[in-house]
Protein backbone atom coordinates (compact mmCIF):
# COMPACT_ATOMS: atom_id res chain seq x y z
CA UNK A 1 0.00 0.00 0.00
CA UNK A 2 2.85 2.38 0.86
CA UNK A 3 4.82 1.84 -2.30
CA UNK A 4 2.59 3.73 -4.81
CA UNK A 5 2.61 6.81 -2.57
CA UNK A 6 6.39 6.80 -2.44
CA UNK A 7 6.64 6.46 -6.21
CA UNK A 8 4.27 9.40 -6.70
CA UNK A 9 6.34 11.47 -4.27
CA UNK A 10 9.51 10.52 -6.10
CA UNK A 11 8.09 11.60 -9.46
CA UNK A 12 7.09 14.95 -7.94
CA UNK A 13 10.53 15.43 -6.39
CA UNK A 14 12.36 14.61 -9.62
CA UNK A 15 10.08 16.91 -11.65
CA UNK A 16 10.57 19.86 -9.29
CA UNK A 17 14.33 19.27 -9.24
CA UNK A 18 14.49 19.18 -13.04
CA UNK A 19 12.54 22.45 -13.29
CA UNK A 20 14.96 24.01 -10.81
CA UNK A 21 17.98 22.79 -12.79
CA UNK A 22 16.74 24.24 -16.09
CA UNK A 23 15.82 27.52 -14.40
CA UNK A 24 19.26 27.78 -12.76
CA UNK A 25 21.00 27.27 -16.11
CA UNK A 26 19.01 30.11 -17.68
CA UNK A 27 19.36 32.39 -14.65
CA UNK A 28 23.12 31.87 -14.39
CA UNK A 29 23.58 32.86 -18.03
CA UNK A 30 21.36 35.93 -17.62
CA UNK A 31 22.97 37.14 -14.38
CA UNK A 32 26.54 36.59 -15.53
CA UNK A 33 25.88 38.41 -18.80
CA UNK A 34 24.07 41.40 -17.29
CA UNK A 35 26.47 41.51 -14.33
CA UNK A 36 29.63 41.55 -16.46
CA UNK A 37 28.30 43.97 -19.08
CA UNK A 38 26.62 46.16 -16.46
CA UNK A 39 29.67 46.20 -14.11
CA UNK A 40 27.84 44.71 -11.11
CA UNK A 41 30.10 42.48 -9.02
CA UNK A 42 27.17 41.55 -6.78
CA UNK A 43 25.18 40.17 -9.71
CA UNK A 44 28.22 38.31 -11.05
CA UNK A 45 28.57 36.63 -7.64
CA UNK A 46 24.87 35.83 -7.73
CA UNK A 47 25.37 34.26 -11.17
CA UNK A 48 28.18 32.06 -9.84
CA UNK A 49 25.81 31.02 -7.04
CA UNK A 50 23.29 29.91 -9.69
CA UNK A 51 25.96 27.75 -11.32
CA UNK A 52 26.57 25.98 -8.00
CA UNK A 53 22.79 25.53 -7.73
CA UNK A 54 22.85 23.44 -10.91
CA UNK A 55 25.16 20.93 -9.22
CA UNK A 56 23.18 20.97 -5.98
CA UNK A 57 19.81 20.44 -7.67
CA UNK A 58 21.22 17.61 -9.76
CA UNK A 59 22.34 15.88 -6.57
CA UNK A 60 18.89 16.44 -5.07
CA UNK A 61 17.20 14.89 -8.10
CA UNK A 62 19.51 11.88 -7.99
CA UNK A 63 19.03 11.47 -4.24
CA UNK A 64 15.25 11.57 -4.44
CA UNK A 65 15.23 9.03 -7.26
CA UNK A 66 17.70 6.72 -5.48
CA UNK A 67 15.77 6.86 -2.19
CA UNK A 68 12.81 5.13 -3.86
CA UNK A 69 14.79 2.02 -4.79
CA UNK A 70 13.55 -1.29 -3.47
CA UNK A 71 15.20 -2.84 -0.44
CA UNK A 72 18.03 -5.25 -1.24
CA UNK A 73 20.23 -7.71 0.63
CA UNK A 74 22.61 -4.96 1.74
CA UNK A 75 19.91 -2.41 2.58
CA UNK A 76 17.01 -4.45 3.92
CA UNK A 77 15.19 -1.37 5.25
CA UNK A 78 15.27 0.43 1.91
CA UNK A 79 17.10 3.56 0.75
CA UNK A 80 14.79 6.35 1.93
CA UNK A 81 17.42 7.96 4.16
CA UNK A 82 19.35 8.92 1.04
CA UNK A 83 16.85 11.73 0.64
CA UNK A 84 17.80 13.18 4.04
CA UNK A 85 21.51 12.75 3.31
CA UNK A 86 20.98 14.86 0.20
CA UNK A 87 19.23 17.47 2.37
CA UNK A 88 22.33 17.65 4.59
CA UNK A 89 24.48 18.20 1.50
CA UNK A 90 22.20 20.98 0.27
CA UNK A 91 22.20 22.59 3.73
CA UNK A 92 26.01 22.71 3.62
CA UNK A 93 25.89 24.27 0.15
CA UNK A 94 23.40 26.91 1.35
CA UNK A 95 25.60 27.59 4.38
CA UNK A 96 28.69 27.98 2.19
CA UNK A 97 26.79 30.37 -0.09
CA UNK A 98 25.80 32.53 2.86
CA UNK A 99 29.33 32.63 4.25
CA UNK A 100 30.75 33.49 0.82
CA UNK A 101 28.28 36.34 0.29
CA UNK A 102 28.97 37.66 3.80
CA UNK A 103 32.75 37.62 3.42
CA UNK A 104 32.49 39.31 0.04
CA UNK A 105 30.30 42.03 1.53
CA UNK A 106 32.73 42.62 4.41
CA UNK A 107 35.66 42.90 2.00
CA UNK A 108 33.79 45.40 -0.17
CA UNK A 109 32.98 47.59 2.84
CA UNK A 110 36.72 48.05 3.33
CA UNK A 111 37.36 48.89 -0.35
CA UNK A 112 34.57 51.30 -1.24
CA UNK A 113 36.87 53.49 -3.33
CA UNK A 114 37.49 50.70 -5.84
CA UNK A 115 33.86 49.79 -6.48
CA UNK A 116 32.58 50.61 -9.98
CA UNK A 117 29.21 52.25 -10.48
CA UNK A 118 27.01 49.70 -12.29
CA UNK A 119 24.72 50.51 -15.18
CA UNK A 120 20.96 49.92 -15.21
CA UNK A 121 21.36 46.63 -17.06
CA UNK A 122 21.96 44.50 -13.92
CA UNK A 123 18.53 45.56 -12.65
CA UNK A 124 17.02 43.44 -15.42
CA UNK A 125 18.93 40.32 -14.39
CA UNK A 126 18.30 40.78 -10.67
CA UNK A 127 14.60 41.57 -11.12
CA UNK A 128 13.98 38.59 -13.40
CA UNK A 129 15.84 36.32 -10.97
CA UNK A 130 13.73 37.46 -8.02
CA UNK A 131 10.44 36.85 -9.85
CA UNK A 132 11.57 33.44 -11.16
CA UNK A 133 12.84 32.27 -7.78
CA UNK A 134 9.64 33.38 -6.02
CA UNK A 135 7.63 31.27 -8.46
CA UNK A 136 9.97 28.30 -7.91
CA UNK A 137 9.75 28.77 -4.14
CA UNK A 138 5.94 28.62 -4.20
CA UNK A 139 5.98 25.60 -6.51
CA UNK A 140 8.55 23.74 -4.43
CA UNK A 141 6.89 24.60 -1.10
CA UNK A 142 3.57 23.16 -2.28
CA UNK A 143 5.31 20.01 -3.49
CA UNK A 144 7.19 19.67 -0.18
CA UNK A 145 3.96 19.89 1.82
CA UNK A 146 2.29 17.35 -0.45
CA UNK A 147 5.11 14.80 -0.38
CA UNK A 148 6.76 15.49 2.97
CA UNK A 149 10.20 15.20 1.33
CA UNK A 150 12.95 16.92 3.35
CA UNK A 151 15.01 17.49 0.22
CA UNK A 152 12.20 19.54 -1.33
CA UNK A 153 11.91 21.60 1.84
CA UNK A 154 15.65 22.22 1.59
CA UNK A 155 15.23 23.10 -2.09
CA UNK A 156 12.49 25.61 -1.23
CA UNK A 157 14.79 27.17 1.37
CA UNK A 158 17.54 27.45 -1.24
CA UNK A 159 15.15 29.27 -3.57
CA UNK A 160 14.41 31.74 -0.77
CA UNK A 161 18.13 32.29 -0.19
CA UNK A 162 18.52 32.97 -3.92
CA UNK A 163 15.70 35.55 -3.74
CA UNK A 164 17.55 37.25 -0.88
CA UNK A 165 20.83 37.12 -2.79
CA UNK A 166 19.32 38.68 -5.91
CA UNK A 167 17.52 41.27 -3.78
CA UNK A 168 20.87 42.23 -2.28
CA UNK A 169 22.31 42.65 -5.76
CA UNK A 170 19.29 44.77 -6.74
CA UNK A 171 19.64 46.97 -3.65
CA UNK A 172 23.35 47.34 -4.31
CA UNK A 173 22.82 48.47 -7.90
CA UNK A 174 20.11 50.96 -6.95
CA UNK A 175 22.15 52.27 -4.01
CA UNK A 176 25.26 52.71 -6.13
CA UNK A 177 23.28 54.53 -8.81
CA UNK A 178 21.88 56.89 -6.15
CA UNK A 179 25.34 57.64 -4.77
CA UNK A 180 25.35 55.22 -1.84
CA UNK A 181 27.54 52.32 -2.93
CA UNK A 182 27.95 51.20 0.70
CA UNK A 183 24.39 49.82 0.56
CA UNK A 184 25.57 46.95 -1.65
CA UNK A 185 28.04 45.33 0.79
CA UNK A 186 25.86 46.10 3.84
CA UNK A 187 22.87 44.41 2.21
CA UNK A 188 25.08 41.45 1.28
CA UNK A 189 26.14 40.92 4.91
CA UNK A 190 22.55 41.09 6.20
CA UNK A 191 21.36 38.67 3.53
CA UNK A 192 24.25 36.32 4.31
CA UNK A 193 23.09 36.06 7.92
CA UNK A 194 19.57 35.13 6.80
CA UNK A 195 20.92 32.51 4.39
CA UNK A 196 23.10 30.94 7.11
CA UNK A 197 20.07 30.80 9.43
CA UNK A 198 18.05 29.00 6.73
CA UNK A 199 20.90 26.52 6.19
CA UNK A 200 20.99 25.67 9.90
CA UNK A 201 17.23 24.99 9.90
CA UNK A 202 17.50 22.67 6.89
CA UNK A 203 20.46 20.87 8.46
CA UNK A 204 18.65 20.32 11.77
CA UNK A 205 15.56 18.95 10.00
CA UNK A 206 17.60 16.47 7.94
CA UNK A 207 19.71 15.34 10.91
CA UNK A 208 16.52 14.77 12.89
CA UNK A 209 15.40 12.19 10.31
CA UNK A 210 18.82 10.54 10.15
CA UNK A 211 18.78 10.21 13.94
CA UNK A 212 15.45 8.31 13.79
CA UNK A 213 13.44 11.03 15.53
CA UNK A 214 9.90 10.16 16.63
CA UNK A 215 6.71 11.56 15.17
CA UNK A 216 5.13 14.62 16.77
CA UNK A 217 2.94 14.30 19.88
CA UNK A 218 -0.30 14.83 17.96
CA UNK A 219 0.45 11.95 15.56
CA UNK A 220 1.47 9.75 18.49
CA UNK A 221 -1.81 10.50 20.28
CA UNK A 222 -3.75 9.59 17.13
CA UNK A 223 -1.81 6.32 16.87
CA UNK A 224 -2.64 5.45 20.48
CA UNK A 225 -6.32 6.19 19.88
CA UNK A 226 -6.38 3.96 16.79
CA UNK A 227 -4.69 1.10 18.67
CA UNK A 228 -6.92 1.30 21.75
CA UNK A 229 -10.06 1.41 19.60
CA UNK A 230 -9.81 -2.38 19.39
CA UNK A 231 -11.80 -3.62 22.42
CA UNK A 232 -9.45 -6.60 22.89
CA UNK A 233 -6.49 -4.33 23.64
CA UNK A 234 -6.12 -3.94 27.42
CA UNK A 235 -3.28 -1.44 27.20
CA UNK A 236 -0.28 -0.35 25.10
CA UNK A 237 2.95 -1.71 26.53
CA UNK A 238 5.24 -0.06 23.97
CA UNK A 239 4.86 2.41 21.11
CA UNK A 240 7.89 3.47 19.10
CA UNK A 241 8.04 5.50 15.91
CA UNK A 242 10.84 6.76 13.70
CA UNK A 243 10.77 9.05 10.70
CA UNK A 244 12.14 7.68 7.43
CA UNK A 245 12.16 9.87 4.34
CA UNK A 246 8.66 11.26 3.83
CA UNK A 247 7.03 8.73 6.16
CA UNK A 248 7.53 6.88 9.40
CA UNK A 249 7.72 3.39 10.89
CA UNK A 250 5.64 2.11 13.81
CA UNK A 251 6.50 -0.56 16.38
CA UNK A 252 3.85 -1.37 19.00
CA UNK A 253 3.39 -3.95 21.74
CA UNK A 254 -0.17 -4.47 22.96
CA UNK A 255 -1.44 -6.31 26.04
CA UNK A 256 -4.33 -8.74 25.53
CA UNK A 257 -6.03 -11.47 27.53
CA UNK A 258 -3.64 -14.33 28.32
CA UNK A 259 -6.39 -16.91 27.63
CA UNK A 260 -6.81 -16.02 23.95
CA UNK A 261 -5.95 -18.65 21.36
CA UNK A 262 -2.92 -17.99 19.17
CA UNK A 263 -5.01 -17.33 16.06
CA UNK A 264 -7.18 -14.87 18.01
CA UNK A 265 -4.15 -12.91 19.20
CA UNK A 266 -2.85 -12.93 15.64
CA UNK A 267 -6.16 -11.59 14.29
CA UNK A 268 -6.09 -8.74 16.81
CA UNK A 269 -2.55 -7.79 15.81
CA UNK A 270 -3.43 -7.96 12.12
CA UNK A 271 -6.51 -5.78 12.61
CA UNK A 272 -4.45 -3.11 14.36
CA UNK A 273 -1.76 -3.34 11.68
CA UNK A 274 -4.32 -2.76 8.91
CA UNK A 275 -6.06 0.00 10.85
CA UNK A 276 -2.82 1.97 11.26
CA UNK A 277 -1.94 1.62 7.58
CA UNK A 278 -5.44 2.77 6.56
CA UNK A 279 -5.57 5.79 8.86
CA UNK A 280 -1.98 6.98 8.42
CA UNK A 281 -0.96 7.19 4.73
CA UNK A 282 2.61 8.15 5.61
CA UNK A 283 3.24 4.90 7.49
CA UNK A 284 5.87 2.82 5.70
CA UNK A 285 6.01 -0.20 8.00
CA UNK A 286 4.05 -1.46 11.02
CA UNK A 287 5.04 -4.17 13.46
CA UNK A 288 2.53 -5.29 16.11
CA UNK A 289 3.50 -7.66 18.95
CA UNK A 290 0.93 -9.13 21.36
CA UNK A 291 1.81 -9.61 25.05
CA UNK A 292 -0.31 -11.71 27.45
CA UNK A 293 -1.85 -9.94 30.43
CA UNK A 294 -0.59 -10.77 33.93
CA UNK A 295 -3.78 -12.58 34.92
CA UNK A 296 -4.24 -10.49 38.04
CA UNK A 297 -7.42 -8.84 39.23
CA UNK A 298 -6.76 -5.78 37.10
CA UNK A 299 -8.07 -7.64 34.04
CA UNK A 300 -9.64 -10.88 35.12
CA UNK A 301 -12.46 -9.22 37.05
CA UNK A 302 -13.79 -7.90 33.74
CA UNK A 303 -12.70 -10.72 31.46
CA UNK A 304 -14.98 -13.69 30.69
CA UNK A 305 -12.36 -15.72 28.80
CA UNK A 306 -10.94 -17.28 31.96
CA UNK A 307 -14.36 -18.52 33.10
CA UNK A 308 -15.09 -20.03 29.71
CA UNK A 309 -11.86 -22.02 29.74
CA UNK A 310 -12.20 -23.35 33.28
N, C-alpha and C positions, 0 to 999 in steps of 0.2 A: 504493500500500500504506500509506503514511504518513498519508494524509488521514483515513480512518475513525478512527484513534487520536486524532488531533487533535480531531475533532468530538466524540468521546466525552469527552475531557478538558474541552473547552469546556462541554459540558452539565453536567458535574460542577461546574466552577468557577462557572457561573451559578447552579446550584441552591444551592450552599453560600453564595454571596453573598446570594441572595434570602432564605434562612433567617436569615442574620445581620442583614439589613436589618429584617425583621419583628421579630426579637428585640430589636433596638436601639430600635425605636419603642415597644414595650411596656415595656422596661426604663427608658427615659428618662421615660416617664409615671409609672411606679411610684416611681422614685428622686426625681424632682422633688416629687411629692406627699408622700411620707413625709418627705423632707428639709425641705420648707417647713413642714409641719404639726408635725413633730417637732423643729424648730429645730436641724437639723444642717447647718451650712454645708459640711462635707466631702461629705455625700451630695448636696447641691444641686450642688456642683461636679462630682461624679461623674455626675449626671444631665445636665448640660450637655455633658460629655464624650461621653455616649451619643448626644446629638443630633448632634454632629459626626461620630460613627461612621456615622450614617445616610448622610451625604453621602459619606464615604470609601468605604463599602461599595458605594454606588451607582456610584461611579467605577470601583471594582474590577470590578463586574459588567459594566459597559460596556466596560472595557478587555479583559477576557477574551473577551467576545463579538466585539469588533472585531478582535482578534489572529488570529482564525480565518478572516478573510476571504481570499478567493482573491487571488493576485497579480494586479496590473493593470499597465497601461503605465507608470504613475508609480512603482509599487512592485513591481518585477519579482521581488524575493526574498520577497514576502509581507509580512505585517503582524505577525508573531509578537513582534517587539520591543516592540510596544505594551504587552504584558503586563508586561514588565520596567519600562517607563516608569511604569506604574500603581504598581508596587511601590515605585519611588522616591518617588512622590507620597505613598503610604501611610506610608513611612518618615519623611517630613518631618512628616506629621500626628502620628505616634506621638511623634516628637521634641518637637514643639510641646506636646503633651499633657503629657509629662514635665516640660518646663521650666515650664509653667504651674502644675502641681501643686507643684513644688518652690518656686517663688517665693511661691505662696500659703502654703505651710507656713512659710517663713522669715518672712513678714510676720506670721503668726499667733503665732509664737514671741515676737515683740516686742510683742504686744498681748494678752497672756493675760488681763488684767483685763476685757476687753470681750467675751470669748467667753461665749456662753450655754450653759447646761447642757442638752443635748438630752434628749428623752424616750426611751422604749423603742421607739417606733414606727420610727425609722430603722433599727433592727436588722433589722426585717422586710425592708425594701428592700435593704439591703446583703447580707443572707444569701441572699435569692433571686437577687440579681445574681451572687454568687459561684458558686452552684450552676449557674445557667444558662450562665455564661461558661465554666465548666469543661467542661460538656457540649459547648458549641460548639467549644472548643479541641480536644477529643478528636476530634470529627467533622471539623473542618477539617484537623487534622494528618494523619489517615488519608487524607483526600482529596488533600492535598499530596504525600504519599509515593506515592500511586497515580498521580497525573498528572504530578508533577514541576514543577508551575506555581509560579513564584516568588511570584506575587501571593497564592496560597493560603497559602504559608509566611508571607508578611507578614501575612496576615489572622489566621493562628493566633497569631502573635506579638502582634498587637493584642488578641486575646482574652485572652492572658496578662496584658498590661499592664492590661486592664480588671479582671481578677481581683485584681491587686495594688492597683489604685486603690480598689476596693470593700472590700478587706481593710483598707486604711488607714482608710477611713471607719468600718468596723466597730470597729477598734481604738480610734479616736478617740472614738466614742460610749461604748464600754465604759469607757475610761479616764476620760472626763469624768464618767460616772455614779459611778465609784469614787473621785472626788476628785482625779484626776490629768489635768486637761485638757491638760497639756503633751504627753501621749502622742500626741494627734491631729496637731499640726503636725510633731513629730519623725518619726512614722511616714510622713507625707506626703513629707517630704524624702528619706527612705530609699527609699521606693517610686519617687519621681521619678528617682533615680539608676539604679534597675533598668530603668525604662521607657526612659530615654535610651540605656542600654547595648543594649537590644533593638532600638531604632530604628537605631543604628549598624550592628548586624549585618545587619538587613534591607537597609539602604542599600548596604552593601558587596557583598552577594549580588547585588542587582539591577544595580549598576554593573559587576560582573564580567561579567554577560551582555551588557550594552550595549557593553562593551569587547572583545567577541568572545574571551573567555577560552577556553582549550583544555579538553578533557575531562581527567579525573583520570588519573594514571599507570596505574592498574589497567585502566581502559577502553582506554587507548592500547596497553597490552601485549596485550590481547585482540584489538584490531584488527590489530596486527602479526602475531599468530599466525594469524588468519583469512586474512590476505593471503598469508603465506608458505606456507600449507598447499597452495597450488596449486604443483605441481612445476615448472611452467614459469617461475615467478618466481625469478630469480637473486638479486635483492635489492630492497629498498625504497629508492628514491632520495629520496623526499619523502613525508611524512605530516603533513598539517595538519588540525586540527579546530577548530571554533568552536561554542560553545553558542548556541542560538537558541530562545527560549521554553522549552518543556519538552523539547526535543530538541537534536540537534547535527548539523552538516554535516561531511562528510569529503571531503578532497581528497588523492589519493594518486598518486604516480608510481612505476611499477614498472619494473625492468630485465629484459628478456627477450632471447632469442637474436636477433641481428641478421639471421639468415638465415630467420626465419619469414616466411611470406606475410602480406599485410595482413589477410586474413580470419582467419588464425590468431591474430594479435595482438589483433584485435578480439574474438574469442571468449574469449580469456584475460581481457581487461579486463571483458567482460560477465559472465563467471563470477564474478569477484571482486566486481563491483558487486552482483550478486544475492546472493552469500554474505553480504556485509556487511549488506544490508537484511534478510536472513532472521535473522541472528544478533543484530542490534542493533535492537530495535523502536523505539528513540528516534531513530534516524537519520532525518533529514528529506530529505537530499540526498547523493548520492555521485557524485563525479567521479573516474574512473580514467584515467590517461594512461600509455601504454606507451613506454618509451625503449629503443633498441637497445643491446645490450652493446658494449663497446669492441672485441671481437674478439681480445683478447690471450689469453695462455696461461691467465689466471685462469679463463676459461670454456671456451675451445675444447678444452682437453685432456679435458674431460668432456662435450663436446657432439658429437653425431653428425650434426647438421643440416648442418654445413659439408662433411663428407665426402660426404653424399648429393647435395649440389648440385654438387660439383666433378666 
